[in-house]
Amino acid sequence: MKNRKHGEGSVSFDNTRKKWRAAFYDADDKRHYKRFDDEKSAREYLIEQINDVNKGSFIAPSKLTVGEWAIEFLETYKRNSVKATTYAHYLDQARHLSEIADILLQDVTARQVNLLYVDLQNRLSLHTIHKTHKFLSSIFKKAYETELIKKNIMTTIPAPKYEKKEIEIFTREEIEAILEICKNHLVLNKRYPMFLLAVTTGMRLGEVLGLRWCDVDFKHMEVSIKYTLSYLAGRGIQLTSPKTKTAIRKISIPIETAVELKRLKSEVVDMNIDQSTLCFRTKNGTPLYPRNTDRAWRDLLRCANVPYRKFHALRHTHATELLAAGVPIIEVSRRLGHSKISHTLELYGHAIKGYDKGIADKISNIYSIPK
């Protein structure tokens, strides 16, 4: 029998399976074949594959499915390069791919992805679908870069549109009511130092819950953000470093906050020698779960007769008030731990007081405009 080399192939009818079979050899003289219902499809496929082999762009057929590749992608490229909480979010995105998970990675079409988005609209928000699109784009880009697929179909699929929600903030009167009620409440008053810290620093909830006494510098009136505390399903409470370098920072605190923190520290009876004890704990000395903190936050807003907004709204309020008071945006960005000033500007640029006033006069001074 003739030994075929790469660039050669044949089409034959398989009597056993009643299918047309296209067979060919790649550049390494490895044999490949695929079956079709009709001869025309088999010959078209064969011509396409032989052309790819001759051009050096051939990609070997693979039985790897979308779901299998998503898992491999996460294990290989994400597990050891992102925070545990970020990895958990990626896993959530992977679960949203169930409708196309069993389709071969090399066979999935743009139409099937678009149908997936339509199906997801019945149970997920447009924002979540948008994040799923970003995740899919990432795994297909990597599949293309590693020569698992011949074409990246995600480059032809537009991201699902969604409207970003306006940030929610509290009024000064609401903040004052929240703090007043919290300080004098028979039960919630134990949370007062924690909520006061959030109001006066703009720290994220995880950063507040992850603060240790060794991170509080009373002499210089500042706190150091070195860790963030979060809860992961199946893994429990996790104390990890912030996901960006800029999130590791020092934040100045006002005297009122320092006084409350000093009082709280004076009540600690089981302080570690290195003072790595968490500042905010349960009465049993265990870390506070974010969900339990949110429950206390809801109770506080109800007692203060303030409409519910997420705890994160304290951070938005803090940034907005600082900018409105004339604090330079670069300082606000550093205080918040943003990696880019542009992100701060996008979120809070509207709060910069009178940013456009006087610009016209400055332009007149710059140019000598004919009268």
C-alpha positions as a printed Julia matrix, in Angstrom:
371×3 Matrix{Float64}:
   0.0    0.0    0.0
   1.23   3.51  -0.82
   2.53   5.51   2.13
   0.83   8.89   2.05
   2.63  12.05   3.13
   1.35  15.34   4.45
  -0.63  17.32   1.92
  -2.3   14.17   0.65
  -5.7   12.78   1.45
  -8.67  10.8    0.25
 -12.44  10.56   0.45
 -14.1    7.15   0.69
 -17.41   5.62   1.68
 -17.49   3.66   4.92
 -19.94   0.79   4.3
 -19.95  -0.16   7.97
 -21.1    3.22   9.25
 -22.75   4.36   6.01
 -20.76   7.6    6.11
 -18.32   9.39   3.84
 -14.88   9.61   5.34
 -12.27  12.27   4.65
  -8.74  11.15   5.6
  -5.47  13.08   5.38
  -1.98  13.42   6.88
  -0.62  16.42   8.75
   2.91  17.86   8.63
   4.1   15.18  11.06
   2.6   12.45   8.84
  -0.04  11.76  11.45
  -3.28  10.49   9.99
  -6.58  12.28  10.66
 -10.08  11.53   9.49
 -13.63  12.72   9.87
 -16.97  11.27   8.76
 -19.77  13.08   6.93
 -23.28  12.34   5.73
 -22.52  13.33   2.12
 -19.55  13.23  -0.22
 -19.58  16.97  -0.98
 -19.11  17.95   2.67
 -16.31  15.42   3.03
 -14.42  16.76   0.0
 -14.84  20.39   1.06
 -13.49  19.52   4.5
 -10.56  17.6    2.99
  -9.57  20.5    0.71
  -9.7   22.94   3.61
  -7.55  20.73   5.87
  -4.95  19.99   3.18
  -4.66  23.71   2.42
  -4.07  24.4    6.13
  -1.43  21.65   6.31
   0.39  23.07   3.29
   0.22  26.63   4.69
   1.41  25.53   8.12
  -1.82  26.67   9.79
  -3.3   23.25  10.43
  -4.69  22.59  13.91
  -5.25  18.98  14.86
  -8.85  17.96  15.59
  -9.59  17.73  19.3
 -12.39  16.28  21.37
 -11.91  18.96  24.05
 -15.25  20.52  24.98
 -15.96  24.12  25.96
 -16.6   23.04  29.55
 -13.41  21.0   29.77
 -11.35  23.85  28.35
 -12.93  26.37  30.76
 -11.83  24.17  33.7
  -8.36  23.63  32.25
  -8.02  27.36  31.57
  -8.86  28.22  35.18
  -6.6   25.55  36.65
  -3.66  26.39  34.39
  -3.82  30.15  33.99
  -5.85  31.54  36.89
  -5.75  29.46  40.07
  -2.24  30.49  41.08
  -2.27  34.0   39.62
  -5.39  35.58  41.18
  -6.88  35.96  44.65
  -9.1   33.18  45.97
 -12.13  35.47  45.84
 -11.42  36.38  42.22
 -10.98  32.7   41.35
 -14.36  31.97  42.96
 -15.94  34.61  40.7
 -14.34  32.94  37.67
 -15.86  29.61  38.73
 -19.27  31.26  38.88
 -18.79  32.5   35.32
 -17.8   28.99  34.19
 -21.02  27.58  35.65
 -23.03  29.93  33.41
 -21.68  28.1   30.34
 -23.65  24.91  30.96
 -25.7   25.31  27.75
 -22.59  25.07  25.56
 -20.29  23.16  27.93
 -20.65  19.83  26.07
 -20.0   21.27  22.6
 -16.54  20.65  21.15
 -14.36  23.73  21.52
 -13.47  23.57  17.83
 -17.1   23.23  16.74
 -18.93  25.85  18.82
 -20.38  28.67  16.72
 -21.1   32.34  17.29
 -24.81  31.56  16.93
 -24.66  29.06  19.8
 -22.94  31.65  22.03
 -25.55  34.27  21.17
 -28.32  31.77  21.98
 -26.59  31.16  25.31
 -26.82  34.9   26.08
 -30.53  34.89  25.21
 -31.1   31.95  27.55
 -29.14  33.61  30.37
 -31.32  36.73  30.13
 -34.16  34.68  31.62
 -32.35  34.26  34.93
 -29.34  36.6   35.15
 -28.79  40.35  35.09
 -27.32  41.99  32.01
 -24.28  42.94  34.09
 -23.65  39.28  34.95
 -24.1   38.26  31.32
 -21.59  40.94  30.35
 -19.08  39.4   32.78
 -19.79  35.96  31.31
 -18.99  37.39  27.88
 -15.65  38.71  29.18
 -14.87  35.29  30.64
 -15.73  33.53  27.37
 -13.6   36.03  25.46
 -10.67  35.23  27.75
 -10.85  31.46  27.34
 -11.28  31.64  23.56
  -8.42  34.11  23.23
  -6.15  31.73  25.16
  -7.4   28.76  23.12
  -6.49  30.63  19.93
  -3.08  31.68  21.28
  -2.27  28.08  22.26
  -3.44  26.78  18.85
  -6.36  24.77  20.13
  -8.75  26.49  17.73
  -8.32  27.84  14.21
 -10.51  30.91  14.73
 -11.52  32.97  17.74
 -15.26  33.3   17.27
 -15.55  35.72  20.2
 -14.01  38.5   18.1
 -17.2   38.51  16.03
 -19.61  38.56  18.99
 -20.39  41.99  20.48
 -20.5   42.29  24.25
 -24.08  42.3   25.6
 -25.11  45.84  26.38
 -26.01  46.89  29.87
 -26.41  50.18  31.65
 -24.12  50.79  34.58
 -26.06  51.65  37.7
 -25.59  55.05  39.2
 -23.54  54.91  42.38
 -25.57  55.25  45.55
 -24.52  57.65  48.27
 -25.88  58.87  51.59
 -26.63  62.48  52.41
 -24.72  64.11  55.25
 -27.92  64.11  57.32
 -28.31  60.37  56.77
 -24.71  59.67  57.76
 -25.13  61.7   60.94
 -28.37  59.86  61.77
 -26.72  56.47  61.18
 -23.79  57.27  63.46
 -25.99  58.81  66.16
 -28.32  55.82  66.31
 -25.44  53.33  66.2
 -23.53  54.99  69.03
 -26.53  55.04  71.36
 -28.21  51.75  70.43
 -28.21  49.11  73.18
 -27.16  46.33  70.8
 -25.67  47.97  67.71
 -23.38  50.28  69.7
 -20.72  47.52  69.76
 -20.48  48.02  65.97
 -20.01  51.78  66.25
 -16.17  51.86  65.94
 -16.36  49.66  62.84
 -19.04  51.71  61.09
 -17.35  54.96  62.09
 -14.09  53.73  60.58
 -15.85  52.9   57.3
 -17.54  56.32  57.19
 -14.33  58.24  57.83
 -11.95  56.22  55.62
 -13.93  54.81  52.72
 -12.48  51.36  53.38
 -14.05  48.33  51.74
 -15.95  45.95  54.02
 -13.31  43.23  53.58
 -10.58  45.72  54.47
 -12.42  46.8   57.61
 -12.99  43.21  58.74
  -9.37  42.29  57.95
  -7.86  45.15  59.99
  -5.56  44.04  62.84
  -4.42  46.04  65.84
  -0.84  46.01  64.56
  -2.17  47.86  61.51
  -3.46  50.77  63.61
  -0.9   53.52  64.27
  -2.28  55.83  66.94
   0.87  57.94  67.0
   0.57  58.94  63.36
  -3.23  58.68  63.32
  -3.45  56.21  60.44
  -4.36  52.64  59.58
  -2.49  50.36  57.17
  -4.47  48.26  54.73
  -2.56  45.0   54.34
  -5.27  42.34  54.29
  -8.85  41.82  53.28
 -11.23  39.31  54.85
 -13.87  37.47  52.86
 -15.98  34.32  52.93
 -15.63  31.66  50.24
 -18.13  28.84  49.89
 -16.52  25.57  50.91
 -13.4   27.3   52.25
 -14.77  29.54  54.98
 -13.21  32.8   56.14
 -10.13  33.83  54.19
  -7.65  36.57  55.16
  -5.74  37.47  52.01
  -3.66  40.33  50.67
  -5.44  42.89  48.45
  -5.61  42.01  44.76
  -3.68  45.1   43.63
  -0.52  46.8   44.92
  -2.29  50.14  45.19
  -4.86  48.6   47.54
  -2.04  48.12  50.07
  -1.94  51.62  51.54
  -2.05  53.86  54.6
  -5.12  55.94  55.43
  -5.22  58.83  57.87
  -8.04  58.8   60.42
  -9.7   61.69  62.28
  -9.34  62.09  66.03
 -12.89  60.89  66.69
 -12.2   57.58  64.96
  -8.88  57.17  66.8
 -10.6   57.72  70.16
 -13.18  55.01  69.44
 -10.52  52.58  68.26
  -8.45  53.22  71.4
 -11.47  52.53  73.57
 -12.18  49.31  71.67
  -8.57  48.18  71.97
  -8.57  48.78  75.72
 -11.35  46.18  76.03
  -9.36  43.4   74.35
  -8.3   40.78  76.91
  -6.72  38.19  74.59
  -4.38  40.33  72.51
  -1.64  38.45  70.65
   1.95  39.36  71.48
   2.46  40.68  67.95
  -0.96  42.41  68.13
  -2.14  40.59  65.02
  -5.55  40.18  66.66
  -8.37  41.38  64.43
  -9.88  44.69  65.49
 -13.46  43.61  64.86
 -14.55  40.19  66.09
 -17.52  38.33  67.49
 -17.98  38.12  71.27
 -16.27  34.72  71.05
 -13.21  36.26  69.42
 -13.82  34.8   65.95
 -13.74  36.78  62.7
 -16.93  38.56  61.66
 -18.65  37.05  58.64
 -19.42  39.64  55.94
 -23.0   38.35  55.72
 -23.56  38.86  59.45
 -22.11  42.35  59.19
 -24.51  43.12  56.36
 -27.37  41.93  58.57
 -26.32  44.34  61.32
 -25.99  47.09  58.69
 -29.57  46.52  57.55
 -30.78  46.65  61.15
 -28.94  49.92  61.7
 -30.42  51.61  58.64
 -33.88  50.49  59.67
 -33.42  51.88  63.18
 -32.08  55.16  61.73
 -35.04  55.31  59.32
 -32.64  55.56  56.37
 -33.46  53.81  53.05
 -31.31  50.73  52.5
 -28.13  51.08  50.5
 -25.27  48.62  50.46
 -22.4   49.0   52.92
 -20.26  49.88  49.9
 -22.28  53.1   49.57
 -20.27  54.43  52.54
 -17.18  54.21  50.34
 -18.93  56.06  47.5
 -20.17  58.7   49.95
 -16.71  59.18  51.41
 -15.12  59.72  48.0
 -17.88  62.04  46.82
 -17.7   64.22  49.92
 -13.9   64.53  49.71
 -14.03  65.61  46.07
 -16.85  68.04  46.77
 -14.69  69.52  49.55
 -11.92  70.18  47.04
  -9.54  67.32  47.88
  -7.44  66.6   44.73
  -8.66  63.56  42.84
  -5.21  61.95  42.93
  -5.3   62.01  46.75
  -8.82  60.57  46.82
  -7.75  57.83  44.4
  -4.8   56.89  46.6
  -6.99  56.87  49.7
  -9.44  54.51  48.03
  -6.65  52.27  46.75
  -7.68  52.51  43.1
  -5.14  51.2   40.6
  -5.97  53.95  38.12
  -7.01  57.58  38.64
  -9.21  57.21  35.56
 -11.34  54.73  37.51
 -11.81  57.25  40.31
 -12.67  59.96  37.79
 -15.17  57.73  36.02
 -16.96  56.91  39.27
 -16.87  60.27  41.01
 -15.91  62.93  38.46
 -19.38  64.45  38.68
 -18.75  65.3   42.34
 -15.78  67.58  41.67
 -17.11  70.96  42.73
 -17.06  73.63  40.06
 -14.56  71.77  37.87
 -15.77  73.62  34.77
 -16.11  77.07  36.29
 -13.49  79.55  35.25
 -12.17  77.35  32.42
 -13.55  79.74  29.79
 -11.74  82.66  31.42
  -8.49  80.68  31.52
  -8.79  79.94  27.81
  -9.2   83.64  27.11
  -5.95  84.28  29.0
  -4.08  81.54  27.15
  -4.85  82.78  23.66
  -4.74  86.27  22.25
  -8.11  86.11  20.58
  -8.88  88.95  18.12
 -11.53  91.34  19.43
